[in-house]
Amino acid sequence: MKGRLELALGLVEARLGKVDYFAGREFTMADIMIVHSLPTMRLFLPFDLTPYPAILAHLQRIGRRDAYQRAMRKGDPDMAPLLT
């Protein structure tokens, strides 16, 4: 499982190292899915994203969006998302 996780994270890192948003130049549903999946997964399976600076930058970029913050307050106010 660790090998598959590293492969998947490597692919995501490579993509986000080339573009600001997962699908290209614009914020899309793909970004919402990534920013929801990674922090949530890390609650159940802790792993370090330090080796993936583009992923971390993406999570933090999306986490700064007003809409993201409003959605988190509304949808899961007790959850502190793992964006770092």
Sequence and secondary structure as in RCSB ss.txt:
>XXXX:A:sequence
MKGRLELALGLVEARLGKVDYFAGREFTMADIMIVHSLPTMRLFLPFDLTPYPAILAHLQRIGRRDAYQRAMRKG
DPDMAPLLT
>XXXX:A:secstr
 HHHHHHHHHHHHHHHTT SBTTBSS  HHHHHHHHHHHHHHHHS    TT HHHHHHHHHHHTSHHHHHHHHHH
 TT      
